[in-house]
Amino acid sequence: MKLKQIEDVKMSDIVLVASLPDMGRVGGLVSGFLAKQLDTKLVAEIESIEKPWVTYENGIANLHVDTYKLFVDKRNSIIIFTGDTQPQDTHELYGLCDLLLDTVQGYGKVKRLYSSGGYLKQEVVGEPKVYGTASNATLLKELDKHDIGRLGNEVNTITWFNGLILGMAAKRGIDSIGLFGEIDNPSVPQHLAAKSIVKVIARMINAEINTKDLEQQHESSAIDEMPKEDTGFTPGVA
């Protein structure tokens, strides 16, 4: 794993939003959307080579490299960590969390970390609700203030990056909140769950964030998923 520092950063009272694709790709949708919506600049990349395959194109085979990105909104003292995937190897996952936290703490004091992801439900009625967890009782009261319910009793672990980063940040004394949006289909991108989480983060950091693009992405994906007219021809079947 390798850090590529593009620009030196010095900040104070940092709010770090860090999440990667999970069920319904919710965590990645949230962080990726915020990186585009806020006034951010790419300041660092982390490269990971842990997947047990190579890429192949036009006869050429190359190592598969996953690239994670750090964006900074200096005016609002916000850092966004995002990517298109996440490590599948446990040691690589711990290494990524450690390197991320080492890097951001090197920029300045981290006031709070937000992570996010999908919360699988049998049925989602209306706008997806957001449920939360936190690293201490004081933060739970803040969730209550924003009408964010607790994750249900059926949840006893929060796995992979979007859960692990909460625990590793808390171990370093960083206040941490996890926000998880309702989804009922983990196999397709859940833009409305991401929208609900973004709206909560916006309230918590007192920022104006337009979520219209997420609504449009949801509408476009819904059209793509509509059953196509039956022409009597099945591609790929003789």
Residue pairs with C-beta under 8 A, 6 or more apart in sequence:
1 46
1 47
1 48
1 49
1 50
1 92
1 95
1 96
1 99
2 46
2 47
3 44
3 45
3 46
3 99
3 103
4 44
4 45
4 46
4 47
5 43
5 44
6 42
6 43
6 44
6 45
7 41
7 43
7 44
9 43
9 44
9 72
9 74
9 107
9 108
10 107
10 108
11 72
11 74
11 77
11 79
11 107
11 108
12 77
12 108
12 109
13 77
13 108
13 109
13 111
14 77
14 78
14 79
14 104
14 107
14 108
14 109
14 110
14 111
15 76
15 77
15 78
15 79
15 110
15 111
15 112
15 113
15 114
15 205
16 78
16 79
16 81
16 104
16 110
16 112
16 113
16 114
16 169
16 174
17 30
17 31
17 34
17 78
17 79
17 80
17 81
17 113
17 114
17 115
17 116
17 201
18 31
18 80
18 81
18 82
18 100
18 113
18 114
18 115
18 161
18 165
19 26
19 27
19 28
19 30
19 31
19 81
19 82
19 114
19 115
19 116
19 117
19 161
19 162
19 165
20 27
20 28
20 31
20 68
20 82
20 83
20 85
20 86
20 160
20 161
20 162
21 27
21 28
21 29
21 83
21 84
21 85
21 86
22 28
22 86
22 117
22 118
22 160
22 161
22 162
23 117
23 118
23 120
23 183
23 186
23 190
24 118
24 183
24 185
24 186
24 187
24 188
24 189
24 190
24 193
25 118
25 189
25 190
26 116
26 117
26 118
26 180
26 181
26 183
26 190
26 193
26 194
26 197
27 115
27 116
27 117
27 118
27 161
27 162
28 82
28 83
28 84
29 189
29 190
29 191
29 193
29 194
29 214
30 116
30 194
30 197
30 198
30 201
31 80
31 81
31 82
31 116
32 82
33 194
33 198
33 211
33 213
33 214
34 40
34 80
34 82
34 198
34 201
34 209
35 69
35 71
35 80
35 82
37 198
37 209
37 210
37 213
38 71
38 73
38 76
38 78
38 80
38 207
38 209
39 73
39 75
39 76
40 71
40 72
40 73
40 78
40 80
41 71
41 72
41 73
41 74
42 69
42 70
42 71
43 70
43 71
43 72
44 69
44 70
44 103
45 67
45 68
45 69
45 70
46 67
46 68
46 69
46 70
46 96
46 99
46 100
46 103
47 65
47 66
47 67
47 68
48 65
48 66
48 67
48 68
48 87
48 92
48 96
49 63
49 64
49 65
49 66
50 66
50 87
50 88
50 89
50 92
51 64
51 66
51 88
53 64
54 61
54 62
54 63
54 64
55 61
55 62
55 63
55 64
56 62
66 83
66 84
66 85
66 87
67 83
68 81
68 82
68 83
68 96
68 100
69 81
69 82
69 83
70 79
70 80
70 81
70 100
70 103
70 104
71 79
71 80
71 81
71 82
72 78
72 79
72 80
72 107
73 79
73 80
76 205
76 207
77 111
78 205
79 104
79 107
81 100
81 104
86 93
86 96
86 160
86 161
87 93
87 95
87 96
87 161
93 160
93 161
93 164
94 164
94 168
96 161
97 161
97 164
97 165
97 168
98 168
100 165
101 110
101 165
101 168
101 169
101 172
101 174
104 110
105 172
110 169
110 174
111 175
112 174
112 175
112 176
112 177
113 165
113 166
113 169
113 174
113 175
113 176
113 177
114 176
114 177
114 178
114 179
114 201
114 204
115 161
115 162
115 163
115 165
115 166
115 176
115 177
115 178
115 179
116 162
116 178
116 179
116 180
116 181
116 194
116 197
116 201
117 158
117 162
117 163
117 178
117 180
117 181
118 180
118 181
118 183
118 186
118 190
118 193
119 131
119 151
119 155
119 180
119 181
119 182
119 183
119 193
120 183
120 184
120 186
121 182
121 183
121 184
122 184
123 184
124 182
124 183
124 184
127 192
127 196
128 181
128 182
128 183
128 190
128 192
128 193
128 195
128 196
129 149
129 181
129 182
129 196
130 148
130 179
130 180
130 181
130 182
130 196
130 197
130 200
131 148
131 149
131 150
131 151
131 152
131 179
131 180
131 181
131 182
132 143
132 148
132 149
132 150
132 151
132 177
132 178
132 179
132 180
133 150
133 151
133 158
133 166
133 177
133 178
133 180
134 140
134 142
134 143
134 175
134 176
134 177
134 178
135 166
135 169
135 170
135 174
135 175
135 176
135 177
136 170
136 175
139 175
139 176
139 177
140 150
142 177
142 204
143 150
143 177
146 200
146 203
146 204
148 179
148 200
151 158
151 180
157 163
158 166
158 178
158 180
162 178
163 178
165 176
166 176
166 177
166 178
169 176
170 176
177 204
179 197
179 200
179 201
180 197
181 190
181 192
181 193
181 194
181 196
181 197
182 193
182 196
183 190
183 193
188 221
188 225
189 217
189 221
191 214
191 215
191 217
191 218
191 221
192 214
192 215
192 218
194 214
195 211
195 214
195 215
195 218
198 209
198 211
198 214
199 209
199 211
201 207
201 209
202 208
202 209
